[in-house]
């Protein structure tokens, strides 16, 4: 489970780069009730999605040269420079080297050995998102990759992550947690890219999950607002009810009503 008691190696920030920040704001407000607040004139258009006055994500308008609209998951590190070097040594790439963000912390954007992009956030004033694992906020992340063992090795070497196998009807799921933090600190999973055939051509990626109280209502609202349904609402035993979506600009995400949230 994700919480705001951040641990090194676990996700602590998330943001969306989009071709239309106003349109994205309207879409996510309709789905989750988020409101967008600019980070100020010196932030290059970056801002914060807030729910009840608390930050749940970041966002900004991007250009085609910066890549297609997408969500980026950031992982906590005590030393972004060192972590970026570890990523390169593990056959990853550094897209944007570590840089100070107005004294709030240090960020970087990397790619793993298979090409899936992810971010680093070294906290200073801003520790991370204000809310996690609650309705309307990030609660889980999944890496879709062609080689689970290679991905586990990369993130172990780069972020110190550990994996474990969880059995479920029909197969095994590879869970991820920070080193030494125990399986109760699981925050995500690693999934074969072949399990997502509609996205296989676009390559490996991290998929964020947002907790919701009614998956079917969110799916209907997403379609109404011009989004796409990549996987319809589906019950997963012991996990909850999930759906995979895309916003009107193509950024992929998922929603879940977790089993522990079921009433």
N, C-alpha and C positions, 0 to 999 in steps of 0.2 A: 504494500500500500504506500502511496505517496502521501507525505505530510509536509508541513512547513518547518519541521525539525530537520533541516537539511543535513545530509551526510555526503561527504566526498564520494564522487562517483555516481550519485543519484541525480535525476533531473531536478533542476531548480528554476528553470526559466523556459519559456516557449514563446515564439512569435511567428507571425505570418507575414510573408512578403507577397504583395498583391498588385495587380495592374490597376486596381481601382479601390483605394482605401475608403472612399465614401460609400461605394457599393458594398464593400465587405463589411463595413460598420453596420449598414442597414441590415444585411443578411444575418450577422451574428447577434444583433440586437433582437431580431425577430425570433431567433432560435433560443438564445440563452439569456436575453435581457442585458447583454453587455452594452456599455457606453464607452465611446472613445474619447480619451483626453490627450491632447498634444503634450509632448515632453518639453516643448518650448521652442523658441526661434533658432536655437543653436543645435537642435537635435536632427536637422535634416529631414523633417517630416515624420520622424518616429514618434510614436505615442503609445498609450496604454489602454487596453480594454479593461474596464472595471465593472464589477458587479457589486451593487450595494456599497459603492465607495472603496472597494478593495480590488487591487490589481490581480487579474487572472491570466493575463497574457500581454504581449506587445504586438505591434504591427506597424507597417509602413508601406508606402507605395514604392514599387520597384519597376525597373525597366526590363525589356526583353533580354538585354545584354547581361542582366544579373540572374537570368534563369527564369523558368516558368513559375507562376504563383505556387507557393508551397509553405507548409508549416516546418519550422526548424525547432528541434528539441535541443536544449542546452543542458550540459551536465556540470555539476559542481566540481571545481578543482581548486586546490590551495595554491597552485603555481601553473598558470596557463602556458608560460614559456616552456617549462619542463614537459608538460603534458603534450604540447604541440610537437616537441622534439621526439617524444616517445611514439607519437602517432606516425611520424615520418619513418622512424626506425622500424616500425611494424608494417611498413609498406602502405601507409596512408598518405594523404595529401593535405597541405595547408592552403585553403582557399583565401582566407583572410587572416593574416598573422595577428597574434595578440595585440590588442590596443586598449588604452584606457578610455573609458566612456564617462567623461565629465566627472571623474572622481567617484562615480557610483560603483565601479568595478572594472574588471578587465574581461573583454570578450574575444573570441576567435571563432572562425568557422572552418571546419575540417571535413575530410571525407575518409571513410574507412577503406580497408584494403579492397573492397568490392565496389566502391564508389558511392556508398550511401553517405549523404552529408549530415553533419550534426554540429552543434555548437559547444563551446566551453564558456562557462561564466565563473570567474574568480571574484567572489563577493568582496565588496568594500562597504559602502553605505547601503547599497541595495543587496539584500541577502538573496532574494528570489521573489517568486510570486507570493502574494499574500494569502491565497487560498488554494488548497489542493484536496482532492478526494471528496469534494462536496458538490452538490448539484450545480452545474454551470462551470465547473473547473476541471483541470487536468487530473486524471486519476490513474492512468496506465499508459505505457508506450510499447509499441511492437516494432521490431526490426524485421523487414522482409529481405532476405538475402539468399543467394544461391548455395552457400556453404556454411552451415551452422557451426561446424567445428572451427573453421577459419575465422568466423566472426567472433566466436567465444574467445579464441586466442588473441585476436586483435584488441578487443575491449578489456580483456584481462591485462594485457601488457600496457595499454594506454591509460585506462581508468581504474584498473584494479578490480574489475567486476568478476563476480563468480556466477556460474550457471548451475542449475539443477534440473533434473527431469521429473516432470509431474505427469502421471498417467491419467488418461481420461478415456471415455468410451470411444474406441476407434483409433487410439494412437497415444503419442507422448508429446508433451509440450515442454519446451525449454525455457525455464524461468531465469530471470536475471536479478541479482541483488549486489549491493556494495560488499566488497571484501570484508569478511569478519563481522558483518552486521547481522547475519542470521537470515534464515529464510522468511521470517516475519517482515523483513524489510524489502521483500520483492517489489519491484516497481514496473517490471515489464517482461517481455518474452522475445525470443528469436524464432522466426517462422520461415519455413522454406518459401522462397519467392514463387515456386511452382504452385503453392497453395493459393496464390492470388493471380490466376492466369490473365485476368483483364489488365493487370498492371505489369506483367512480366517484361513487356517490351520497353517500358520506361526505366527499368533497372531498379536496383535495391533502394530502399528508403525506410525512414522511421515514420511510423503512423501514430499520432497522438489520439488517445481516447478521452472524451469528456463525459463525466457523470451527468445523468439526467434522471428525472423522475418518471418520464413517459417516453420510451423510445419511439413508439408508433406515432405519437403526436409530433415529435421532432422530425421524423422522416416526412410526414405529411407537410409540415411547415417548410422544410428544406425544399421540397419539390415546388411548393407554392411560391417560394421566393427565388426560384430559378436555379436551385442547386441540383446535383445529380445523386442518384442512389446507386452506389457501387455494389452493395450487398443489402438486401432487404432485412427488415427486423427479424432476428432469429434468436431462438432460445438455445443457450449452451448450458448443459447440465452443470450444476454447482458453481457456474460463473455468473450467469445473468442473461439478460436480453440485450443483444447488440445489433448495430447496423453500421455499415460503412458508407460514408457520404463524400461528396465534394462540393465546395462552394461554387457560386456561379462562374468563378474565374479559374477553377481547376485545382485549388488547394485541397488535398485529401485529408480527411480526419474520420474518426469513428465516434459513436456515442454508445453508452452502456448504462443500463440500470443494473448495478451490481447485485449479486445474490444477497449480500448482507444489507442492501438497501431495500430489498423487497419487503412489502408489508402484506 
